Amino acid sequence: MNRTEQRLDRRLGVAQRRPEPAARVALAARVALAARVALAARLTPSAAGAAIRPGAAWLRILPALVMACLLAACASTPPRSAFAGRVTLLAYSDEFRIELRSESHTSPVDFYSTRRSAADTKIASDEILQALVEYLDQNGFADHAANGPAPTTAPSGVTRALEVEVDGSVRHLLAGNAVPRESSVTLHKLTRNVFDIFNKVQAFQQTDAEAGSDVFVGPATGGQPR
């Protein structure tokens, strides 16, 4: 991180510690709701049956209750649409990278079934990724992002990148002293939101690690646990 980036970080320190409360609370609420919806969608009939053991009275009224619930669901719940999305955050100077993908973008079963060199990618539900992408767009990403993927190696004066893909269309936002200040300010502001969602998404990834290595310690943390 260069001196300009450090000064920018200091100027943004208060904003990062106190991001927009209403916007962050709204995003957290949407993510929580999306997680509950995704969990309910995965509830199998056997699991649902195991949760309730009806007696004779339940058996008499259960068909009417089921029909009422189905009618209410059909009337009030829109059909679920697929959201093939990806959000990638890069820190070139630290060689640090995290990525979130939606289930319609990448199958979690196929992805987590393969042993990988790092656990830097997580698969979230379509609802969570859609809520995150909408939040990013509404808080400056759409205003300053450029079309196309972010550079694979850091151009001179560029330190970080945020890349968003939706249905195969890719946009990116850069930070550093070689890009407009508003772009850097926006990326710094959104970085914490990406970290927050990444840390909340559960993943089951097997990784290759040498015996005795510190799996949760890396250069991006200054030798400290992630």
C-alpha positions as a Markdown table, in Angstrom:
| # | Residue | x | y | z |
|---|---|---|---|---|
| 1 | Met | 0.0 | 0.0 | 0.0 |
| 2 | Asn | 1.6 | 3.3 | -1.1 |
| 3 | Arg | 1.6 | 6.6 | 0.8 |
| 4 | Thr | -1.3 | 8.0 | -1.1 |
| 5 | Glu | -3.4 | 4.9 | -0.3 |
| 6 | Gln | -2.4 | 5.2 | 3.4 |
| 7 | Arg | -3.5 | 8.8 | 3.5 |
| 8 | Leu | -6.7 | 7.8 | 1.8 |
| 9 | Asp | -7.2 | 5.1 | 4.4 |
| 10 | Arg | -6.7 | 7.6 | 7.2 |
| 11 | Arg | -9.2 | 10.0 | 5.7 |
| 12 | Leu | -11.7 | 7.1 | 5.3 |
| 13 | Gly | -11.0 | 5.7 | 8.8 |
| 14 | Val | -14.1 | 7.3 | 10.4 |
| 15 | Ala | -16.3 | 6.4 | 7.5 |
| 16 | Gln | -15.1 | 2.8 | 7.5 |
| 17 | Arg | -15.7 | 2.5 | 11.2 |
| 18 | Arg | -19.1 | 4.2 | 10.9 |
| 19 | Pro | -20.5 | 3.2 | 7.5 |
| 20 | Glu | -24.0 | 4.3 | 6.6 |
| 21 | Pro | -26.1 | 2.7 | 9.4 |
| 22 | Ala | -29.4 | 2.6 | 7.5 |
| 23 | Ala | -27.9 | 1.1 | 4.3 |
| 24 | Arg | -25.8 | -1.5 | 6.2 |
| 25 | Val | -28.8 | -2.5 | 8.4 |
| 26 | Ala | -30.9 | -2.8 | 5.3 |
| 27 | Leu | -28.3 | -5.0 | 3.6 |
| 28 | Ala | -28.0 | -7.2 | 6.7 |
| 29 | Ala | -31.7 | -7.6 | 6.9 |
| 30 | Arg | -32.0 | -8.6 | 3.3 |
| 31 | Val | -29.2 | -11.1 | 3.7 |
| 32 | Ala | -30.8 | -12.6 | 6.7 |
| 33 | Leu | -34.2 | -12.8 | 5.0 |
| 34 | Ala | -32.6 | -14.4 | 1.9 |
| 35 | Ala | -30.9 | -17.0 | 4.1 |
| 36 | Arg | -34.2 | -17.9 | 5.7 |
| 37 | Val | -35.9 | -18.2 | 2.3 |
| 38 | Ala | -33.0 | -20.4 | 1.0 |
| 39 | Leu | -33.2 | -22.6 | 4.1 |
| 40 | Ala | -37.0 | -23.0 | 3.7 |
| 41 | Ala | -36.6 | -23.9 | 0.1 |
| 42 | Arg | -34.1 | -26.7 | 1.0 |
| 43 | Leu | -36.4 | -28.2 | 3.7 |
| 44 | Thr | -37.2 | -31.7 | 2.5 |
| 45 | Pro | -40.6 | -33.3 | 3.1 |
| 46 | Ser | -39.0 | -35.9 | 5.4 |
| 47 | Ala | -37.4 | -33.1 | 7.5 |
| 48 | Ala | -40.7 | -31.2 | 7.7 |
| 49 | Gly | -42.5 | -34.4 | 8.7 |
| 50 | Ala | -40.0 | -35.1 | 11.5 |
| 51 | Ala | -40.6 | -31.6 | 13.0 |
| 52 | Ile | -44.3 | -32.3 | 13.7 |
| 53 | Arg | -45.8 | -35.6 | 15.0 |
| 54 | Pro | -49.6 | -35.1 | 14.5 |
| 55 | Gly | -52.1 | -36.8 | 16.6 |
| 56 | Ala | -55.7 | -37.7 | 15.6 |
| 57 | Ala | -56.9 | -34.1 | 15.7 |
| 58 | Trp | -54.0 | -32.9 | 13.6 |
| 59 | Leu | -54.7 | -35.6 | 11.0 |
| 60 | Arg | -58.3 | -34.3 | 10.6 |
| 61 | Ile | -57.4 | -30.7 | 10.0 |
| 62 | Leu | -54.0 | -31.1 | 8.3 |
| 63 | Pro | -55.3 | -31.4 | 4.7 |
| 64 | Ala | -57.2 | -28.1 | 5.1 |
| 65 | Leu | -54.1 | -26.4 | 6.6 |
| 66 | Val | -51.9 | -27.6 | 3.8 |
| 67 | Met | -54.3 | -26.4 | 1.2 |
| 68 | Ala | -54.6 | -23.0 | 2.9 |
| 69 | Cys | -50.9 | -22.6 | 3.0 |
| 70 | Leu | -50.5 | -23.6 | -0.6 |
| 71 | Leu | -53.1 | -21.1 | -1.7 |
| 72 | Ala | -51.5 | -18.3 | 0.4 |
| 73 | Ala | -48.1 | -19.1 | -1.0 |
| 74 | Cys | -49.3 | -19.1 | -4.6 |
| 75 | Ala | -51.1 | -15.7 | -4.1 |
| 76 | Ser | -48.3 | -13.9 | -2.3 |
| 77 | Thr | -44.9 | -15.4 | -3.3 |
| 78 | Pro | -43.5 | -14.6 | -6.7 |
| 79 | Pro | -41.7 | -17.5 | -8.5 |
| 80 | Arg | -38.0 | -17.7 | -7.7 |
| 81 | Ser | -35.7 | -16.6 | -10.6 |
| 82 | Ala | -32.1 | -17.7 | -11.0 |
| 83 | Phe | -29.4 | -15.2 | -10.4 |
| 84 | Ala | -26.0 | -16.1 | -11.9 |
| 85 | Gly | -23.6 | -13.7 | -10.1 |
| 86 | Arg | -20.1 | -13.4 | -8.9 |
| 87 | Val | -18.3 | -10.7 | -6.7 |
| 88 | Thr | -14.4 | -10.8 | -6.6 |
| 89 | Leu | -12.3 | -8.5 | -4.4 |
| 90 | Leu | -8.5 | -8.2 | -5.2 |
| 91 | Ala | -5.7 | -6.6 | -3.3 |
| 92 | Tyr | -2.8 | -6.6 | -5.7 |
| 93 | Ser | 0.0 | -5.5 | -3.4 |
| 94 | Asp | -0.9 | -8.3 | -0.8 |
| 95 | Glu | -1.7 | -10.9 | -3.5 |
| 96 | Phe | -5.0 | -11.3 | -1.6 |
| 97 | Arg | -8.3 | -12.4 | -3.2 |
| 98 | Ile | -11.8 | -13.4 | -2.0 |
| 99 | Glu | -14.7 | -14.4 | -4.2 |
| 100 | Leu | -18.5 | -15.0 | -3.7 |
| 101 | Arg | -20.5 | -16.9 | -6.3 |
| 102 | Ser | -24.2 | -17.6 | -6.5 |
| 103 | Glu | -25.5 | -21.2 | -6.7 |
| 104 | Ser | -26.9 | -20.5 | -10.2 |
| 105 | His | -23.4 | -19.4 | -11.2 |
| 106 | Thr | -21.5 | -22.4 | -9.6 |
| 107 | Ser | -22.9 | -25.6 | -8.2 |
| 108 | Pro | -21.8 | -25.8 | -4.5 |
| 109 | Val | -21.7 | -29.6 | -4.6 |
| 110 | Asp | -19.4 | -29.7 | -7.6 |
| 111 | Phe | -17.2 | -26.8 | -6.3 |
| 112 | Tyr | -16.7 | -28.1 | -2.7 |
| 113 | Ser | -16.2 | -31.6 | -3.9 |
| 114 | Thr | -12.8 | -30.6 | -5.3 |
| 115 | Arg | -9.8 | -30.1 | -3.0 |
| 116 | Arg | -8.2 | -26.7 | -3.7 |
| 117 | Ser | -5.1 | -24.7 | -2.8 |
| 118 | Ala | -7.1 | -22.0 | -0.9 |
| 119 | Ala | -10.5 | -21.5 | 0.7 |
| 120 | Asp | -10.9 | -18.0 | -0.9 |
| 121 | Thr | -14.1 | -18.7 | -2.8 |
| 122 | Lys | -17.6 | -19.3 | -1.3 |
| 123 | Ile | -20.9 | -20.2 | -2.8 |
| 124 | Ala | -23.9 | -18.3 | -1.5 |
| 125 | Ser | -27.6 | -18.5 | -2.3 |
| 126 | Asp | -28.9 | -16.6 | -5.4 |
| 127 | Glu | -30.9 | -14.3 | -3.0 |
| 128 | Ile | -27.8 | -13.3 | -1.0 |
| 129 | Leu | -25.7 | -12.6 | -4.1 |
| 130 | Gln | -28.5 | -10.6 | -5.7 |
| 131 | Ala | -28.9 | -8.5 | -2.5 |
| 132 | Leu | -25.2 | -7.9 | -2.3 |
| 133 | Val | -24.9 | -6.8 | -6.0 |
| 134 | Glu | -27.9 | -4.5 | -5.7 |
| 135 | Tyr | -26.3 | -2.9 | -2.6 |
| 136 | Leu | -23.0 | -2.4 | -4.4 |
| 137 | Asp | -24.7 | -0.8 | -7.4 |
| 138 | Gln | -26.9 | 1.5 | -5.2 |
| 139 | Asn | -23.8 | 2.7 | -3.2 |
| 140 | Gly | -21.5 | 3.8 | -6.0 |
| 141 | Phe | -20.3 | 0.8 | -7.9 |
| 142 | Ala | -22.6 | 1.3 | -10.8 |
| 143 | Asp | -21.6 | 5.0 | -11.1 |
| 144 | His | -17.9 | 4.4 | -11.3 |
| 145 | Ala | -17.4 | 0.9 | -12.6 |
| 146 | Ala | -15.9 | 0.2 | -16.1 |
| 147 | Asn | -17.0 | -2.6 | -18.4 |
| 148 | Gly | -14.9 | -5.7 | -18.6 |
| 149 | Pro | -12.9 | -7.7 | -16.1 |
| 150 | Ala | -10.3 | -6.2 | -13.8 |
| 151 | Pro | -6.6 | -6.5 | -14.7 |
| 152 | Thr | -5.0 | -9.8 | -13.7 |
| 153 | Thr | -1.8 | -8.0 | -12.7 |
| 154 | Ala | -1.8 | -4.6 | -11.1 |
| 155 | Pro | -1.2 | -1.6 | -13.5 |
| 156 | Ser | 1.1 | 1.1 | -12.2 |
| 157 | Gly | -0.6 | 3.1 | -9.5 |
| 158 | Val | -3.5 | 0.5 | -8.9 |
| 159 | Thr | -3.7 | -1.4 | -5.6 |
| 160 | Arg | -7.2 | -2.9 | -5.4 |
| 161 | Ala | -10.0 | -4.1 | -7.6 |
| 162 | Leu | -13.7 | -5.1 | -7.2 |
| 163 | Glu | -15.2 | -7.2 | -10.0 |
| 164 | Val | -18.9 | -8.0 | -10.4 |
| 165 | Glu | -20.3 | -10.5 | -12.9 |
| 166 | Val | -24.0 | -10.9 | -13.6 |
| 167 | Asp | -25.3 | -13.3 | -16.3 |
| 168 | Gly | -21.9 | -13.2 | -18.0 |
| 169 | Ser | -21.6 | -9.4 | -18.0 |
| 170 | Val | -18.5 | -8.2 | -16.1 |
| 171 | Arg | -17.7 | -4.8 | -14.6 |
| 172 | His | -14.9 | -3.7 | -12.4 |
| 173 | Leu | -13.8 | -0.8 | -10.1 |
| 174 | Leu | -10.2 | 0.1 | -9.3 |
| 175 | Ala | -8.5 | 1.9 | -6.4 |
| 176 | Gly | -5.1 | 3.6 | -6.2 |
| 177 | Asn | -3.4 | 6.9 | -7.0 |
| 178 | Ala | -3.7 | 6.3 | -10.8 |
| 179 | Val | -7.5 | 6.3 | -10.8 |
| 180 | Pro | -10.0 | 9.1 | -10.0 |
| 181 | Arg | -10.3 | 9.7 | -6.3 |
| 182 | Glu | -14.1 | 9.0 | -6.3 |
| 183 | Ser | -13.4 | 5.5 | -7.6 |
| 184 | Ser | -10.9 | 4.8 | -4.8 |
| 185 | Val | -13.3 | 6.2 | -2.1 |
| 186 | Thr | -16.2 | 4.1 | -3.4 |
| 187 | Leu | -14.1 | 0.9 | -3.5 |
| 188 | His | -12.8 | 1.5 | 0.0 |
| 189 | Lys | -16.3 | 2.1 | 1.2 |
| 190 | Leu | -17.7 | -1.1 | -0.4 |
| 191 | Thr | -14.7 | -3.4 | 0.6 |
| 192 | Arg | -16.0 | -3.9 | 4.2 |
| 193 | Asn | -19.5 | -4.8 | 2.9 |
| 194 | Val | -18.0 | -7.6 | 0.7 |
| 195 | Phe | -15.9 | -8.8 | 3.7 |
| 196 | Asp | -18.9 | -8.8 | 6.0 |
| 197 | Ile | -21.0 | -11.0 | 3.6 |
| 198 | Phe | -18.1 | -13.2 | 2.8 |
| 199 | Asn | -17.5 | -13.9 | 6.5 |
| 200 | Lys | -21.2 | -14.7 | 7.1 |
| 201 | Val | -21.5 | -17.2 | 4.2 |
| 202 | Gln | -20.8 | -20.8 | 5.3 |
| 203 | Ala | -18.5 | -23.0 | 3.2 |
| 204 | Phe | -17.1 | -26.5 | 3.3 |
| 205 | Gln | -13.9 | -26.4 | 1.3 |
| 206 | Gln | -11.0 | -28.9 | 1.7 |
| 207 | Thr | -7.6 | -27.3 | 1.0 |
| 208 | Asp | -4.1 | -28.6 | 0.4 |
| 209 | Ala | -1.7 | -27.5 | 3.2 |
| 210 | Glu | 1.7 | -28.6 | 4.2 |
| 211 | Ala | 2.1 | -30.2 | 7.6 |
| 212 | Gly | 2.6 | -27.6 | 10.3 |
| 213 | Ser | 1.7 | -24.7 | 8.1 |
| 214 | Asp | -0.4 | -21.8 | 9.4 |
| 215 | Val | -3.5 | -22.1 | 7.3 |
| 216 | Phe | -5.3 | -19.1 | 8.8 |
| 217 | Val | -2.2 | -16.7 | 8.7 |
| 218 | Gly | -1.2 | -14.9 | 5.6 |
| 219 | Pro | 0.7 | -11.9 | 4.2 |
| 220 | Ala | -2.5 | -9.9 | 4.0 |
| 221 | Thr | -2.9 | -10.1 | 7.8 |
| 222 | Gly | 0.6 | -9.1 | 8.7 |
| 223 | Gly | 1.3 | -12.5 | 10.2 |
| 224 | Gln | -1.9 | -12.4 | 12.3 |
| 225 | Pro | -4.8 | -14.8 | 12.1 |
| 226 | Arg | -7.4 | -13.9 | 9.5 |
